[in-house]
Amino acid sequence: MYSYTYDKRTGGILINSSPTGFSKEPRPVYAAELDVLGFDRYWKYEKQSDFPYMWAEANNYWYRGTLVAKLKGGNLYTAPEIIIPTDENGITIFPEPNGNALRHIDIREMVKANHDMLEIIEQTTVKKILAIYEKYTGRLDLFHVAFSGGKDSAVLLDLVKKALPKGSFVVVFGDTGMEFPDTYDAIEKIRQACEREEIPFYTAKSHLEPEKSWEMFGPPSRALRWCCSVHKSTPQMLRLREITGKDNYTGLAFVGVRAHESATRAEYEYENYGKKQKGQYSHNSILEWTSAEIWLYIYANNILINDAYKKGNSRAGCLFCPMSVRKGDFIKHEIYPHEMEKYLDLIKKHNGRNFDTDSYIT
C-alpha cells in the first residue's frame, strides 16, 4: 500500500502515507542467512535467531539505511559472490565503524514508530474481509483461509480471525508433500493454535506421493508445472468436497496473494470468481500489501515466523520449484541437503540428454 524508508535509529523500516506503485520487497536478514552465504568472513555478529540484523532487497543488503553488500551469480552448487561496496573515495563501506559487531534491529521501537500506519493498514483490510463475508454469507457453503505456512498466509489468517465471527470459516493447508521441513514445523504450531481457538484446521494432500508423481509425469518445469494441479489445487478441491459433504459445493477462499510479488499477480483483483478454481470465489485480501507491511505486521502482532525465512529463503513454497532463483537454490541446497538430493536424483534419473547432468540441473 505505502512506500517505506530505512530507519537508522532502530535499524528497521518506516512506512509513510505516500502510496507506492512498486516495492522492492524488503525482508529481514538473520544470522543464519549471513552464515550460509559467508558474511561471517566480513562482519562480526552474534549467532542468535531472535532478531534480524538488516534488510535484503533481492541481492542488495541494507544496514540502517546503508547499502553494505551485494550478491552476484550463484547457482545450486555454487555460492553467490559477495561484493562489498566502496564510497566515492574508494574506501570500503562497513556496517559498523572499526569493525564493531552488527547491532540487531530494535523490533520494539520499530513497531512503535509504525503504530499509527499499521493501524490504518490493518483496519482497512479487516473492513474489506468483513465486507466480502457479509456480501456472501448465507449464499455460500463455506468460507476458508488457504494456508501455506508462509508469511503472507500467516498474516492473512490473523486478519481473518480479527474480522470474522468464530465458527464462520475453516483453515485448509495445501500440503504438496514437497514443503520446506521448517514449514511442516510451523504448520504443526499453527494447527495447535487453531485447535486451542476452536478453528477447524484441515490438510489437503494428494494420494500420490511426490516421488510417484515425478516418476509418472517427469520433473516439473517452467513450461509444464503440472505439480500445482496434482499436488495443490485438485487435493484442496477434493478436501473441500469432503468438508462440505457436497460434490458441487460453492465456497470462497481467502488467499494471501500480493500484487508486488510478480507482474502476473499485479493484474489480480481483490475479488474474483472462477479464476483460481472453476466455480469458486476467492478474495485476495492483502493484495496491495508490500512485504514491508507484512513483516511489520508480523512483528507487531507476534505472528509465528517460519524458520525458513530466517535461514535466507525469500519464499516458503515448494522446496524444489522450477520457478526458484539461483541464490535461493544454493541456500536450500546448503540448508536442506538431504531433502534436495532426493529431487536431484529424480531429475538425474529422467535426464535423457547425453551431457553433464550437473550442468543440466544448474
Order of alpha helices (4+ residues) and beta strands (2+ residues): beta-beta-beta-alpha-beta-beta-beta-beta-alpha-alpha-beta-alpha-beta-alpha-beta-alpha-alpha-beta-beta-beta-alpha-alpha-alpha-alpha-alpha
